[in-house]
Amino acid sequence: MTPTSIATAVSAPDLPPLAEKRDKNAERIVVSGGVPLRGEVHISGSKNSSLPILAAALLAARGECVLHNVPRISDTELMCEMLQSLGAKVWREGEAVVIDASHLNTHIAPGGLVRAMRASFYVAAPLLARLRRAEVPLPGGCVLGPRPVNYHIDAFTAMGAHIVVDHGAMIAHAPTWQGAHIYLEPRNSSVGATVNIMMAACLAEGTTTIENAAREPEVDNLADFLNKMGGKISGAGTSTIVIEGVQELHGAEHAIYNDRIEAGTFLAAAGVSGGDITVRGLVPSHLPVFLDKLAEAGLFIQQGHDWIRAVRRGPLRAVDVSTAPFPGFATDLQPPFVAMMLRADGRSAIHENLYDGRFNYIPELDRMGADIDLDGTTALIQGVPKLSGAEVMSTDLRAGAALVLAGLAAEGETEVSKIHYIDRGYENLVGKLTDLGAHIVRRSVA
C-alpha cells in the first residue's frame, strides 16, 4: 500500500489543539489494591520512537509520510501540533498518522509547544537541514533535572550553522551544510543528540560520523525510517553511525516500534501484584537487562519472538540495580522496578546514573508506608510487609506509573493525582490494567 492510497482515503482535517481537550488535571486514577493481575496485554507504539520519527517527516520535500502504530498519547498529539504550526498537514487515519510536509511555511517553532514538551526540540534538525534556518526555544531543565542541548548545538555548529542563543532561543542559519565528525561523551550516549544529528546529516553535503552514538532501539527505528525516505545511514544500533548526505528526502511508509517501557511496566505489575501477565508485540531483546533483573527478583520469565510472560509464584527477592544507557537497565524502568522492590524480602539498592531528579517521587511512596533511604543517587529500599493506600501525586511520567503499581499492592484505596503526566506516555493504562483484573478507575474531581 502506498502512502498516497491511505492519505486520499479520507479528507485531511487538522488535529484538534490540546487546549480543547478535557482538563486532565481535574482527574485522578483510583486503585484498590490486593488483586493479582492475570492475562495478556498488547503493547502500544513507542512514545520515544514516535517523537523523533514524527519530527523527521519534516525532512520530506515531496510525498506523504504514513506512520503506523503511533500511540494516542498527549506527547504525540503535541508533536503533531508542532508540525502543523510549521506548515505541515497532519491527520490521523485509524492508527496511522499521515504527514505532508512539502510546503513548510516557517522556520520558527512556537515557544509554548517546545516548553510543553522537551522532545519538540527535535524539529531543530529538520528545519536547519531543509530550510537552512531554525529558531527554536531552548527546552531548559525538567522535573528529572537538566538535560542540556549543548551536544545538539555543537553538532549543528560543526556542520556549518551559525548559532546564537538569544532570549532563551536557539537562532541558527546555515549558509553551508556539510558532514562532520561528531564525538559524543560516552557517559551519557545521548539519544536526543544522536537522533537530531542523524536527521541533520541526511541532507548535509558529504559524510557525517557519530562516535559514541546511542544504541537504543528507538535510534534504529528512526534510521530505518530515514533510509526509507532516501537517506543513507549505516551503523544504527552500534556506537558508530555513518550518514552519507543526499540531495532530497521523500515521503515513506513506516511502522513505529512497540513501547519497551510500557512492556516493562506491565511485567513489573505482574511482580507487584503477584500475578501472571503476558505482554504481546515486543521483541525481548529490547529489554535484556530488565528481564534478567525480573528473574533475579524471583519472577518466572518466558519469552518468544514477540512476547514475554512474567509470573510471580512466591515472595519477591531484593535486587540491586544500576541504570545505564541501552543495552543496560533503562532509567525509565527504574520507578516501576522500585515499586516492585517495596514488597521484596530484604534490602535493595537502586542506583540512578542518568537523571538527578529521577527519585523525586520517593516521598510519595513514603506516604504509602514504604521504607526508603536516599543516599545521593542511590535509593536503599527495605521491603515492608504491607503498603497502605494514600493520596499521592505524580511528579513525572514514569513516577506516575510507579505510584499506580504501588497502589496495586497496597491495602485500601490509592488516589493518584496529576495524571496528565501518565497520559504523556501510556495509552489507555487504566483500560489495559482493568482488562487484567485490576480494580482501577479514572475519576473526575470538582
Salt bridges, closest charged atoms under 4 A:
GLU27 OE2 - ARG22 NH1 3.00
GLU27 OE1 - ARG442 NH2 2.76
GLU40 OE2 - ARG280 NH2 2.99
ASP75 OD2 - LYS47 NZ 3.57
ASP75 OD2 - ARG424 NH2 2.89
GLU77 OE2 - LYS21 NZ 3.87
GLU95 OE2 - HIS68 ND1 3.03
ASP166 OD1 - HIS167 ND1 3.06
GLU211 OE2 - HIS181 NE2 3.36
GLU218 OE2 - ARG260 NE 2.79
GLU248 OE1 - ARG62 NE 2.66
GLU253 OE2 - HIS68 NE2 2.65
GLU262 OE2 - LYS432 NZ 2.71
ASP276 OD2 - ARG309 NH2 2.61
GLU296 OE1 - LYS293 NZ 3.37
ASP332 OD1 - ARG358 NH2 2.57
ASP332 OD2 - ARG398 NE 3.78
ASP373 OD2 - ARG347 NH2 3.76
ASP396 OD1 - ARG358 NH1 3.84
GLU411 OE1 - LYS386 NZ 3.81
GLU413 OE1 - ARG443 NH1 3.99
GLU415 OE2 - ARG28 NE 3.67
ASP423 OD2 - LYS24 NZ 3.94
ASP423 OD1 - ARG442 NH1 2.98
